[in-house]
Amino acid sequence: MSGRPKALVIGGGIAGPVTAIFLKKAGIDAELFEAWAYSTGIGGGLQIAPNGMHVLAEIGLADEMTRRGSIAESFDFHSQSGARLGSVNQNMRQRFGQPAVNMCRATLNEALINKAWCENVELRFEKRLVAIEDRADKPVVAHFADGSFAEGDFVIGADGVHSAVRAHVVPDGPKPFDTGLIGFGGFVPRSLLDDMPIGQRVATTFGQSGFFGYGFCSSDPADGVMWWSTQPSHGTDAAAFRAMSQDAIRRHLLDFHAGWHDPIPRILEAANDIVVTATLDVATLPTWSRKRTLLISDAAHATSPHAGQGASLALEDAMRLGRLMQDRQELGLTFQNFEAERRPRAEKIVALARRNGNSKREFSATGAWIRDRMLKLLLPVTAKGMDWMYAYDPRAAA
């Protein structure tokens, strides 16, 4: 590419704004298109691992997100009765150069959009992609549902697990895979845990069926605790739950987690604005690019949440693509190099997350007892075996 090229970035979640920022740093103009109207306060909590925090540091947001979120000093596991099984992810800052940080997804999204705006990224909301037109010797064209279009030199698809760009890159390709688990989540006041010595730890519980977790995610007293429940769908999909009233969803959760140790019942009693999500992934695609269009993040390699790496992988992709674009190689070669570098790591994490999800399905009483004993024995080994995820530094990657 010569001159100052222009990228059309589709998707305004995590990967899209950060990709646009790094493209600007590489001397490439970026215009970002998001299908939904601009909104704040949407979404549950998440954790950015040290590998993702390195990317936030690179764009000047690590300190802000640490201040607005909550450092997670460990990830603790318990049985349904409350017996401690073990811990992983301790001393992350000392070992990997950045901490793991819990935060509200809405807080992160707002900060990323504001940062992109400050970097002079052109932001367009309520622009739902319907088609990409890529003809030789002409600009690539993105067409939107409102009849408008945009022209650029290439397209980056960062539009999530249900990517419209993926349909252009891989027509009739693999669809998102439903792992058979449903996620529920939300926030409760910090005062609810005043009597609990949780500190800066994420507390999680394996049930005979399902999984529950909670931890601080901000200093806001009104909604500073994030919580989530993962459970088998048993034939009721996420859309069916979303059609229910909040009271009905809360009753379902209280019934499902009846008898689980404190403070799980009281967290659920206090829960409002409960978010329900299907647990999907995209294990592998035949290719991540087609002509002048490239898929990144969940559009290319959506992972279920059971490895805690979805947002961090998105941040890694954005930074690595920006760094490769600085070389100004032929576009197709850049896309190939990006896929060759990123695919092995991404697909390894997708597979790991899917395996981790299997421990949150339904067990017999004996099966759950055996699983808990195995976890207690294997967690120290497992903790060391996960270092490869967190030790990855996207600033220094080849």
C-alpha positions in Angstrom: 0.0 0.0 0.0 1.2 3.5 -0.8 0.0 6.9 0.3 -2.4 7.0 3.3 -4.9 4.1 3.0 -8.3 3.9 4.7 -9.7 1.0 6.6 -13.4 0.3 7.2 -13.7 -1.4 10.6 -16.9 -3.2 11.2 -17.9 -3.6 14.9 -17.7 -1.2 17.8 -17.2 -3.6 20.7 -13.7 -4.2 22.1 -11.6 -5.3 19.0 -13.0 -2.7 16.6 -12.1 0.6 18.4 -8.7 -0.7 19.5 -7.9 -1.9 16.0 -8.8 1.5 14.6 -6.5 3.1 17.2 -3.6 0.9 16.2 -4.3 1.4 12.5 -4.1 5.2 13.0 -0.8 4.7 14.8 0.4 2.8 11.7 -0.5 5.7 9.4 -3.8 4.3 8.2 -7.1 6.2 8.4 -9.9 4.3 10.0 -13.7 4.6 9.9 -15.6 2.5 12.4 -19.2 1.3 11.9 -21.3 -0.2 14.7 -24.7 -1.8 14.0 -26.3 -0.5 17.3 -26.9 3.0 18.5 -24.3 4.4 20.9 -25.2 3.4 24.4 -23.6 3.2 27.9 -24.4 0.8 30.7 -24.9 -2.3 28.7 -23.3 -5.7 29.5 -22.0 -7.6 32.5 -18.6 -7.8 34.1 -15.4 -9.3 32.6 -11.8 -9.8 33.4 -8.8 -8.5 31.4 -5.9 -10.8 31.9 -2.3 -9.5 32.0 -1.8 -10.2 28.3 -4.7 -8.0 27.5 -3.7 -5.3 30.0 -0.4 -4.9 28.1 -2.5 -3.7 25.1 -4.5 -1.3 27.2 -1.2 0.0 28.6 0.0 0.6 25.0 -2.9 2.8 24.3 -2.7 4.6 27.6 -5.8 3.0 29.3 -4.3 0.5 31.7 -4.0 2.8 34.7 -7.5 4.2 34.2 -9.1 0.8 33.8 -7.3 -0.5 36.9 -8.5 2.5 38.8 -12.1 2.1 37.6 -12.1 -1.7 38.0 -10.7 -4.0 40.6 -7.4 -6.0 40.6 -8.0 -9.7 41.0 -5.3 -11.2 43.1 -6.5 -14.8 42.7 -9.2 -17.0 41.3 -10.5 -19.3 44.1 -12.6 -22.4 43.6 -15.1 -24.0 46.0 -17.5 -26.9 46.1 -21.2 -26.4 46.3 -21.1 -26.7 50.1 -18.4 -24.0 50.3 -15.4 -26.2 50.8 -12.2 -24.6 49.3 -10.8 -26.6 46.4 -7.8 -24.3 45.5 -6.7 -21.2 43.7 -5.1 -20.2 40.4 -3.9 -16.9 38.9 -2.0 -15.6 41.9 0.6 -12.8 41.9 -0.2 -12.0 38.2 1.4 -8.5 38.2 4.7 -9.8 39.6 4.8 -12.8 37.2 3.6 -11.2 34.0 4.1 -7.5 34.3 0.4 -6.5 34.6 -2.4 -7.6 36.9 -5.6 -9.3 36.0 -8.4 -6.6 36.4 -12.1 -7.1 36.8 -14.3 -4.4 35.2 -17.7 -3.6 33.9 -17.9 -4.2 30.1 -19.7 -1.0 29.7 -16.9 0.9 31.4 -14.3 -0.6 29.1 -16.4 0.0 26.0 -17.0 3.6 26.9 -13.3 4.2 27.5 -12.3 2.5 24.2 -14.9 4.5 22.2 -13.7 7.8 23.8 -10.1 6.9 23.2 -10.8 6.1 19.5 -12.6 9.5 19.2 -9.6 11.3 20.7 -7.4 9.5 18.1 -9.6 11.0 15.3 -11.2 7.7 14.4 -14.4 8.3 12.5 -17.2 6.7 14.4 -20.6 5.7 12.8 -23.4 4.2 14.8 -26.6 2.5 13.7 -24.8 1.2 10.6 -25.7 -2.5 10.1 -23.6 -4.1 7.4 -25.5 -6.0 4.7 -22.9 -6.5 2.0 -19.3 -6.0 1.0 -18.4 -5.2 -2.7 -14.8 -5.9 -3.6 -14.0 -5.4 -7.3 -10.5 -5.1 -8.8 -9.1 -1.6 -9.3 -11.9 0.0 -7.3 -12.3 0.9 -3.7 -13.9 -1.8 -1.5 -17.4 -0.8 -0.6 -19.4 -1.6 2.6 -23.2 -1.4 2.2 -25.4 -0.8 5.2 -29.1 -1.5 6.0 -30.1 2.1 5.9 -29.0 2.4 2.2 -25.8 4.2 2.9 -22.3 2.9 2.0 -18.7 3.6 2.6 -15.5 3.2 0.5 -12.1 2.2 1.7 -8.9 0.3 0.8 -9.8 -2.7 3.0 -12.3 -4.0 5.6 -11.7 -5.4 9.1 -14.5 -7.6 10.4 -14.5 -7.1 14.2 -18.3 -7.7 14.5 -18.4 -10.5 17.0 -19.6 -14.1 17.1 -22.6 -13.4 14.8 -20.4 -11.6 12.3 -21.9 -10.3 9.1 -18.4 -9.9 7.7 -17.8 -13.6 8.2 -20.6 -14.4 5.8 -18.7 -12.4 3.1 -15.3 -14.0 3.9 -16.6 -17.6 4.3 -19.9 -17.9 2.5 -21.8 -21.0 3.8 -19.0 -21.5 6.3 -19.2 -22.9 9.9 -21.8 -21.3 12.1 -21.3 -20.4 15.8 -21.4 -23.6 17.9 -23.8 -23.7 20.8 -21.9 -25.4 23.7 -25.1 -26.2 25.5 -24.5 -23.9 28.4 -26.3 -20.6 29.3 -24.8 -17.7 31.1 -26.6 -15.4 33.5 -25.0 -12.3 35.0 -25.2 -8.9 36.5 -24.2 -6.7 39.4 -25.1 -6.2 43.0 -24.1 -3.6 45.6 -20.7 -3.9 47.4 -22.5 -3.6 50.7 -23.9 -7.1 50.1 -20.4 -8.6 50.8 -19.4 -6.3 53.7 -19.3 -9.4 56.0 -17.4 -11.5 53.5 -13.6 -11.6 53.5 -13.4 -11.7 49.8 -10.9 -8.9 49.3 -9.4 -8.8 45.8 -10.3 -12.3 44.9 -12.7 -13.9 42.4 -14.7 -16.6 44.2 -16.2 -19.4 42.2 -18.2 -22.5 42.9 -18.6 -25.8 41.1 -22.1 -27.3 41.6 -23.3 -30.8 40.9 -24.8 -29.0 37.9 -23.5 -25.5 36.9 -21.1 -23.0 38.1 -21.2 -19.6 40.0 -18.7 -16.8 40.4 -18.5 -13.3 41.9 -16.0 -10.6 42.7 -15.5 -6.9 43.0 -15.3 -5.1 39.6 -15.4 -1.4 40.6 -15.4 0.9 43.6 -19.0 2.0 42.9 -21.0 1.1 46.0 -24.2 0.6 44.0 -23.0 -2.1 41.6 -19.4 -2.9 42.5 -19.8 -6.7 42.6 -20.1 -8.7 39.4 -21.6 -12.2 39.4 -22.4 -14.9 36.9 -24.0 -18.3 36.7 -23.3 -20.9 34.1 -25.6 -23.8 33.7 -26.8 -26.5 31.2 -29.5 -25.2 29.0 -31.8 -28.4 29.3 -33.6 -27.4 26.1 -34.4 -23.8 27.1 -32.3 -21.4 25.0 -31.1 -18.0 26.0 -33.7 -16.2 23.9 -36.5 -18.0 25.8 -35.0 -16.8 29.1 -34.6 -13.3 27.8 -38.4 -13.3 27.0 -39.1 -13.9 30.7 -39.6 -11.2 33.3 -36.7 -10.4 35.6 -38.7 -11.9 38.5 -39.1 -15.2 36.6 -35.4 -15.3 35.7 -34.5 -14.6 39.4 -36.8 -17.4 40.6 -35.2 -19.8 38.1 -31.7 -18.9 39.4 -32.8 -19.2 43.1 -34.3 -22.6 42.3 -31.2 -23.7 40.4 -28.8 -22.6 43.1 -31.0 -23.7 46.0 -28.8 -25.0 48.8 -25.5 -23.5 47.5 -23.3 -21.9 50.1 -23.5 -18.3 51.2 -23.4 -15.6 49.8 -24.8 -17.1 46.5 -28.5 -17.1 47.5 -28.4 -13.5 48.8 -26.5 -12.3 45.7 -29.3 -13.8 43.5 -32.0 -12.3 45.8 -30.5 -8.8 45.2 -29.9 -9.3 41.5 -31.6 -6.9 39.0 -31.1 -6.2 35.3 -30.0 -9.9 34.8 -28.2 -10.4 31.4 -28.7 -13.8 29.7 -26.3 -15.0 27.0 -25.9 -18.2 25.0 -22.4 -19.8 25.3 -21.1 -20.0 21.8 -17.8 -20.5 20.1 -16.3 -20.7 16.6 -13.6 -23.4 16.8 -12.1 -23.0 13.3 -12.7 -21.4 10.0 -11.1 -22.4 6.7 -9.7 -18.9 6.3 -9.8 -15.6 8.0 -9.5 -13.4 4.9 -10.9 -13.0 1.4 -9.3 -10.5 -1.0 -9.3 -7.2 0.9 -11.4 -8.3 4.0 -10.0 -9.7 7.2 -11.7 -11.3 10.2 -10.4 -10.7 13.7 -11.4 -11.4 17.3 -14.7 -13.2 17.8 -15.6 -12.9 14.1 -12.6 -15.2 13.4 -12.2 -17.3 16.5 -15.0 -16.7 19.1 -14.2 -18.4 22.4 -16.6 -19.4 25.2 -15.9 -17.6 28.4 -14.5 -20.6 30.3 -10.8 -19.6 29.8 -11.3 -15.9 30.6 -9.5 -14.8 27.5 -12.2 -13.5 25.0 -11.6 -9.8 25.6 -7.8 -10.2 25.9 -7.6 -12.1 22.7 -9.5 -9.3 21.0 -7.0 -6.8 22.3 -4.1 -8.9 21.2 -5.5 -9.2 17.7 -5.9 -5.5 17.4 -2.4 -4.7 18.5 -0.8 -7.4 16.4 -2.7 -6.4 13.2 -1.6 -2.8 13.8 2.0 -3.8 14.2 1.9 -5.9 11.0 0.3 -3.0 9.1 3.2 -0.8 10.0 5.4 -2.9 7.6 3.3 -1.8 4.6 3.6 -5.2 2.9 1.2 -6.2 0.2 -2.3 -6.5 1.9 -2.9 -10.1 1.1 0.5 -11.1 2.5 -0.2 -9.0 5.7 -3.5 -10.8 6.2 -1.8 -14.2 5.7 0.9 -13.4 8.1 -1.7 -12.2 10.7 -3.6 -15.4 10.4 -0.5 -17.6 10.5 0.7 -15.8 13.7 -2.7 -15.6 15.5 -4.6 -18.8 14.5 -2.6 -21.4 16.6 -2.8 -19.4 19.8 -6.5 -18.5 19.3 -7.6 -22.0 18.5 -5.7 -23.5 21.4 -7.6 -21.1 23.7 -10.9 -21.9 22.1 -10.3 -25.6 22.7 -9.2 -25.0 26.3 -12.3 -23.0 27.0 -14.5 -25.7 25.6 -12.9 -28.3 27.8 -13.2 -26.1 30.8 -16.9 -25.7 30.2 -17.3 -29.5 30.4 -16.7 -29.3 34.2 -19.7 -27.0 34.5 -22.2 -29.5 33.1 -24.5 -31.9 35.0 -22.9 -34.6 37.1 -24.2 -37.3 39.3 -23.6 -36.8 43.0 -20.7 -39.3 42.8 -19.4 -37.7 39.6 -19.4 -34.3 41.3 -17.6 -35.6 44.3 -14.9 -37.2 42.1 -14.5 -34.0 40.0 -14.1 -31.9 43.2 -11.4 -34.2 44.5 -9.6 -34.2 41.2 -9.7 -30.4 41.1 -8.2 -30.2 44.5 -5.4 -32.4 43.5 -4.8 -31.0 40.0 -5.3 -27.2 40.5 -1.6 -26.6 41.5 -0.5 -28.3 38.3 -3.2 -26.7 36.2 -2.2 -23.2 37.5 1.3 -23.6 36.1 0.0 -25.1 32.9 -1.9 -21.9 32.1 1.1 -19.6 32.3 1.5 -19.7 28.5 -1.7 -17.7 28.1 -0.7 -14.9 30.5 3.0 -14.8 29.7 2.3 -13.9 26.0 3.3 -10.3 25.4 1.6 -8.8 22.3 4.2 -6.0 22.3 7.1 -8.4 21.7 5.4 -11.2 19.7 7.1 -12.3 16.5 
